Amino acid sequence: MQTILGAGGAIGTELTKALPKFTNEIKLVGRNPVKVNDTDLIHKADLLNEEAVIKAVEGSKIVYLTVGLVYKTKIWQEQWPIVMNNAIEACRVHKTKLVFFDNVYMYDRDALKHMTEKTPIRPTSDKGRVREKVAHMVMDAHEKGDIEALIARAADFIGPINSVPTETIYKNLAKGKKADWFASLNMIHSFTDTTDAAIGTAMLGNAATSFGDVWHLPTDPTPLTVTQWIELFGKEMNINAKGRALPLWMMGVLGIFIPVLKELKEMAYQYDRDYYFDSTKFNRRFEYKPSTPEVSVKRVVDYFNK
């Protein structure tokens, strides 16, 4: 049995599609989980309730924590430590391996131009400090021998759901508007394809030698600027795509219409400099070729055209 805590959402759904290659027993856990594969087992549970999580994890060999809490700092500060503690305790009780799906918010903002698994941890945002705390909880539990665990880390997503380029580039272009971005269109910005992120997470969970370590999930190495991403969307949509760079303070204004942008404001530093995510370690270890930018863009466009 392999179990997803926080099933659903951009990553949980794709992970559910990827896991049948490794197991025919998949349990989806959440407040309102929905089957993706016909054979999926559904288990309703509140991840803030330790007893409920322990019960949900029973019988599992591997647990994937992919929960997406409401994107608000206060909720993250209050709930992430509880969720992580419950997941760790449940895995300890049942001797289950834990795979934590993470992001790069805790990295030193001055090191974003080339992020690897060895990039310094120095968060300068409240959300980044929360992610640092829960990541330490995972690895400390592994080092103490309480559980076997690993961290699978992704850059910003590109995919149909919960993806900034989908919201600010694709959806604007689809309405005949200019694509929106922040600070500059000339900065390099890596995006992890949600399909690759899910496949990579499943591969890590099912590779015994991957535990006890941090892994960057497979991300295409092409150093594209935001302008080049916009051009790729335009080519796939068969339009002459243009973009505009908005000042960072506009995040708060646009947040009225796109709530995620309001909460992204403290992460604005990710847009005024090069943001390059290196997954060489994973790609070499698993001989994996990430989706090209062209394929990732096509997935987004095809999703909305189906």
Residue pairs with C-beta under 8 A, 6 or more apart in sequence:
1 23
1 25
1 26
1 27
1 41
1 59
1 60
1 61
2 19
2 22
2 23
2 25
2 26
2 27
2 60
2 61
2 62
2 63
2 64
2 205
3 26
3 27
3 28
3 29
3 43
3 56
3 57
3 60
3 62
3 63
3 64
3 96
4 12
4 15
4 16
4 19
4 26
4 27
4 28
4 29
4 63
4 64
4 66
5 29
5 30
5 47
5 53
5 56
5 57
5 63
5 64
5 65
5 66
5 67
5 87
6 12
6 29
6 30
6 47
6 65
6 66
6 67
6 68
7 13
7 16
7 28
7 29
7 30
7 33
7 34
7 66
8 28
8 30
8 32
8 33
8 34
9 66
9 68
9 161
9 162
10 68
10 157
10 159
10 160
10 161
10 162
10 163
10 194
11 66
11 68
11 101
11 154
11 157
11 194
11 197
11 198
11 201
12 28
12 30
12 66
12 67
12 68
13 36
13 161
14 159
14 194
14 195
14 197
14 198
14 199
15 64
15 66
15 198
15 201
15 202
16 26
16 28
16 36
16 37
16 40
17 36
17 37
17 198
18 198
18 199
18 201
18 202
19 26
19 202
20 26
20 37
20 39
21 202
22 202
22 205
22 206
24 39
25 39
25 41
26 37
26 39
26 40
26 41
27 40
27 41
27 42
27 43
27 56
27 60
28 34
28 35
28 36
28 40
28 41
28 42
28 43
29 43
29 44
29 45
29 47
29 53
29 56
30 44
30 45
30 47
30 67
31 44
31 45
31 46
32 44
33 42
33 43
33 44
34 42
35 42
43 56
45 52
45 53
45 55
45 56
46 52
47 53
47 67
47 83
47 86
47 87
48 79
48 82
48 83
48 86
49 86
50 85
50 86
50 89
50 90
53 86
53 87
53 89
53 90
54 86
54 89
54 90
54 93
54 94
56 90
57 63
57 87
57 90
57 91
57 93
57 94
57 96
58 94
59 94
60 94
60 96
61 96
61 97
62 96
62 97
62 98
62 99
62 205
62 206
63 87
63 90
63 91
63 96
63 97
63 98
63 99
64 99
64 101
64 201
64 205
65 83
65 84
65 87
65 98
65 99
65 100
65 101
66 101
66 201
67 83
68 162
69 75
69 76
69 79
69 80
69 83
71 259
71 260
71 263
72 263
73 126
73 127
73 130
73 263
73 266
76 126
76 127
76 130
77 126
77 130
80 130
80 131
80 133
80 134
81 130
81 133
81 134
81 137
83 134
84 100
84 134
84 137
84 138
85 137
87 98
87 100
88 98
88 137
88 138
88 141
88 146
88 147
88 149
90 96
91 97
91 98
91 147
91 149
92 141
92 146
92 147
95 147
96 147
97 147
97 148
97 149
97 205
97 211
98 138
98 141
98 147
98 148
98 149
98 150
99 149
99 150
99 152
99 201
99 204
99 205
100 134
100 135
100 138
100 149
100 150
100 151
100 152
101 152
101 154
101 197
101 201
102 131
102 135
102 151
102 152
102 153
102 154
103 131
103 153
103 154
103 155
104 112
104 115
104 119
104 153
104 154
104 155
104 277
105 123
105 125
105 127
105 128
105 130
105 131
105 267
106 121
106 122
106 123
106 128
106 129
106 131
106 132
106 135
107 115
107 119
107 120
107 121
107 122
107 123
107 128
108 119
108 120
108 121
108 122
109 122
109 124
109 269
109 270
109 273
111 119
111 120
112 269
112 270
112 273
112 274
112 275
112 276
113 188
113 273
113 274
113 275
113 276
114 276
114 278
115 155
115 216
115 275
115 276
115 277
115 278
116 216
116 278
116 280
116 281
117 153
117 213
117 214
117 215
117 216
117 281
121 132
123 129
123 131
123 132
124 269
125 266
125 267
126 266
127 263
127 266
127 267
128 267
135 151
138 149
138 151
139 149
139 151
139 214
141 147
141 149
142 148
142 149
142 150
142 211
142 212
143 212
148 211
148 212
149 211
149 212
150 204
150 205
150 210
150 211
150 212
150 213
150 214
150 215
151 213
151 214
151 215
152 197
152 200
152 201
152 204
152 215
152 217
153 214
153 215
153 216
153 217
154 192
154 197
154 216
154 217
154 219
154 277
155 190
155 191
155 192
155 216
155 219
155 275
155 277
156 163
156 164
156 165
156 189
156 190
156 191
156 192
156 270
156 275
157 163
157 164
157 191
157 192
157 193
157 194
157 197
158 165
158 166
158 191
158 192
158 193
158 194
158 296
158 297
158 300
159 166
159 193
159 194
159 195
159 296
159 299
159 300
160 166
160 194
160 299
160 300
160 303
160 304
161 194
162 260
163 191
163 194
163 300
164 260
164 264
165 191
165 229
165 233
165 300
166 300
167 258
167 260
167 261
168 179
168 180
168 181
168 258
168 261
169 179
169 180
169 181
169 229
169 230
169 233
169 243
170 179
170 233
170 237
170 300
170 301
170 304
172 178
172 179
172 180
173 179
173 230
173 233
173 234
173 237
173 239
173 241
174 237
174 304
178 242
178 243
178 244
179 230
179 233
179 241
179 242
179 243
179 244
180 243
180 244
180 246
180 254
181 226
181 230
181 243
181 244
181 245
181 246
181 271
182 245
182 246
182 247
182 248
182 250
182 251
182 268
182 271
182 272
183 245
183 246
183 247
183 248
183 268
183 271
183 272
184 226
184 245
184 271
184 272
185 225
185 226
185 227
185 230
185 243
185 244
185 245
186 225
186 226
186 227
187 225
187 226
187 271
187 272
187 273
187 274
187 275
188 223
188 224
188 225
188 274
188 275
188 276
189 224
189 225
189 226
189 229
189 271
189 274
189 275
190 219
190 220
190 223
190 275
190 276
190 277
191 219
191 229
191 293
191 296
192 217
192 218
192 219
192 277
192 279
193 219
193 220
193 290
193 291
193 295
193 296
193 299
195 291
195 299
196 217
196 218
196 219
196 288
196 290
196 291
197 217
197 218
199 218
199 288
200 215
200 217
200 218
200 279
200 282
200 286
200 288
201 217
203 286
203 288
204 210
204 215
204 282
207 286
210 285
215 281
215 282
216 277
216 278
216 279
216 281
216 282
217 279
217 282
218 279
218 282
218 283
218 286
218 288
218 289
218 290
219 277
219 278
219 279
219 290
220 290
220 291
220 292
220 293
220 296
221 278
221 279
221 280
221 290
222 292
222 293
223 274
223 276
224 232
224 293
226 243
227 243
228 293
229 293
229 297
230 241
230 242
230 243
231 241
232 293
232 294
232 297
233 241
233 297
233 300
233 301
234 240
234 241
235 241
236 294
236 297
236 298
236 301
237 301
246 254
248 265
248 268
248 271
248 272
251 261
251 262
251 264
251 265
251 268
252 261
252 262
252 265
254 261
254 262
255 261
255 262
255 263
255 264
255 265
256 262
279 290
282 288
283 289
283 290
291 299
